[in-house]
């Protein structure tokens, strides 16, 4: 489970094992460990609250190697986060009765019954804690370039939020904070629709919108390692992600070239794209304009409503009620993960492209 080429991340652990974490290679020496920033990043991803899983993890980040005297030392970094609140009894129906919409069946068959399926095993969103910790560690690299990554829940079900640039500052109200949505009116409506589905023992899909600003012109690689392909690969790897779009997305289908093309302005020394919301990436390379990314997340598969699915022990379709602690919607928790994934990709591409001077 790898991500990146220059800065390479290897993910490990399972939802109900002793810990989750990552191995990072290629991280330059001298990055100061900002403990407060890391704690805040972990808090933004941590489950809890009325509309999230009640699993309570302290998410204490431990640097086992690669850090000395409060700074990275250029060696391989191992980040470890202990699992403290796993309740394996909630998954006593596995592996005999695989859940609909989950990896239980495919992973069980792929590993000939050897996989740890509890809580999603190695495919669990629990592992995103290590991704958020890694991005928090690497964030100073982006700050030196002036790059910022900000995300919000852009939609839950049929409720659509205004774009971030048209909204008040981040989490202006309690509803905004709970839904991780900057639009106060949309946040209230989102709470209502999530509550409705929760009371129906059901779940609902969502979308996270990301805005990346300050990316230097030319950052990225051509073709398969361009900004958009690299970001898309990272985003769709997030558990339950089902689609990713950039810029004007599928709206381009109904546009003409005259409508879509963004002319260049500025000067020969400092060219800038003109127009409303111009493309932030062309041919895999940053244009200097903001990069807009949207990631769609399916409704959480573990729901309290009765479902009928194959029981491997009886070889017949039988009712299944999934107990335990699960999210009715994924968007609010995914905001921190989408931001983290973007930071990891940008750090790797910036190092590869020589934009960061060690």
ZIHUJO-V527603 format. One line per field, one symbol per residue. phi: phi as a letter, one per 20 degrees, with the letter a starting at -180 (. if undefined). psi: psi as a letter, one per 40 degrees, with the letter a starting at -180 (. if undefined). A space follows every 10 residues. Layout:
phi: ???
psi: ???
//
This chain:
phi: .dbndfeddd ebocgdefac rbddcnfffn ffeeffffff ffffegfpnf dbgefddflf edeebncblm cfdnegdddc cfedcfcfff dffeefcfff ndegffffff elnefeegmn lfeffgffgf fffffffegg ffffeneccc cbfeacleed efggfddfgg lfcfffffel cfegffffff gffffffffe lccbfbcddc cdcnffgnfp cflfdfgfgf ffffffffgn fcabcclelf ffgedefffe fdfecmcffc fcednelffe bclndfeneg ddcccedffg feceffcdbf dffdlbecfc deendbeebd ggffgfffff gfffffffff ffemedef
psi: gihiddhhhh iiiideadii aihhiehiie hhhgdddddd dddddhiiid fiiehhhdfh hhhdiehhfe iieeihhhhh hihefhgdde feeiedghii eieddddddd efeeihehee beeiedeedd dddddddedd ddddefhihh iihdihbehh iiideeiiih gdidddddef hehddddddd ddddddddde faiiiihhhh hhiehihehi iibefidddd dddddeehhe heihiibebe dddeiidddd hhiiaaiddg iiiiihfihe hhfeiheeii hhhhhhhihh dhieihihih hddefihiih hhaahiheid dddedddddd dddddddddd ddefehh.
//
